[in-house]
Amino acid sequence: MNEKHIQQVLEIEKQAQEVQEKAQREAQELPRAAEQEAQALIAKAKAEAQEEARRIIAEAQSEDQANEVLAEVERKNSEIEAKATTNFDKAVTYVLERVIGRA
């Protein structure tokens, strides 16, 4: 019976040694896994930030372009109004001369 108890103790010690070795391997792997996960999170956050920056820049450029187009349209509108006023005066004079000349 002593030999049976000795075998059980040896088996228990062997299992304890295996559990301890496994725990040490896992403990050594944890920092590497955590580092990899942290790097993945950083890369994801960086990609999302870059995409957001691109979107903001595109919106700003689009808004700037719209403002430029609006300014150009307003400038051309002012030119057309000035020409129309000048042409209107000439047209009124022409019509009056024609009407008076016919009367």
Residue pairs with C-beta under 8 A, 6 or more apart in sequence:
none
